[in-house]
Amino acid sequence: MRAPPRLYALVAAAVLSVAGTALVPATASAASGPATTASAASAPAVTVPNAAPPKLRASGNKLVDENGATRRLLGVNRSGGEFMCVQGRGIFDGPVDDASIKAIADWKVNAVRIPLNEECWLGLSHIDAAYGGANYIAAVKALVARLEARGITPIVELHWSHGRYTGGDSHCADTEYATCQKPMPDAQYTPAFWTSVAQTFKGDQAVVFDLFNEPFPDRATSDLTAAWKCWRDGGSCPGIDFQVAGMQTLLNAIRATGARNLVLIPGVAYSNDLRQWLTYRPNDPAGNLAAAWHTYNFNTCSSESCFDEQLAPVIAQVPFVAGEIGENTCSHGYVDRVMAWLDARGASYLGWTWNTWDCSSGPSLISDYNGTPTNFGVGLRDHLKGLQ
């Protein structure tokens, strides 16, 4: 089933969305601007209390580090970079200084996923220059550096992209701008985005690339085979108004830069359906891919029987990362079950989201940036601490 609609805070008007990801509530706090550190008077210097994060690679169905030791990505999402800039309100939603990163690390987190906006990264003309282009890139690089200083793996991910879409599950049919989720990446800008991101981070293999947040080409057509072909190959896809860049094209753009970083590849149905992932997975000359899955209590595949049927075959062959787990109950019964199932199979997972939104209107892990958990977040926090 589709996710229930939630309200995004947009500059011109509110836009209803039915995406699988927990969305930004209308009361999301504004960032203070492009600066990514606290003032000198209030912020301590960035410290290095942990070892550097590992240089991850796929080995069979596991992630391993440079020494061959098995690793898992266990952490949170840090939303804001996908929407603040395009709304002209800043770059990140809330603080991303060292104190705020320490609060994340205190939950025994070892990975943070950073949603991005391709128009802001590329500095397109309609983006406020204070929040786009060089300023945006510098802010993302600074956040990546702070995470790594705490021994945390940064996962940079394309969340919002360009292209007018008017088909099924359209979230902002009135504009081509990257102000909402689109069913697939666009051929016009997304390859350039990933070329630039890969060039920026190819010298740092501790950085993980997550190709595209939640593809849903299956909402644009009833032909599931055509949807998966669109997912991999792009081009003119049924029901999608713009030229699509498929997963193979984006992976090629990354590898053409010489970057060998680990790349996460999502499924369809807002990353909740991976049944054809093994059939259509892109060819990677670097051999460094993992499957990415998202799950919420309101998704179609949200039971252990579905996990056993649809996910277990994928987990048996490739590394598996649940890039978003969450629920809209302001509790943690569902994610407790998901984490137990993934733990038993050595898979990775990250909670949505480390933002101070009302957990009754979307899965928000914290009530303040000191790391005080919501009734939902306490489940993830206590579980991660219990794994140590």
Beta strands, then each sheet from edge to edge (+ up, - down):
strand 1: 6-8
strand 2: 15-17
strand 3: 57-59
strand 4: 62-64
strand 5: 70-71
strand 6: 74-77
strand 7: 111-117
strand 8: 153-160
strand 9: 208-210
strand 10: 263-266
strand 11: 289-296
strand 12: 320-326
strand 13: 348-351
sheet 1: 1+ 2-
sheet 2: 3+ 4- 5+
sheet 3: 6+ 7+ 8+ 9+ 10+ 11+ 12+ 13+ 6+
end
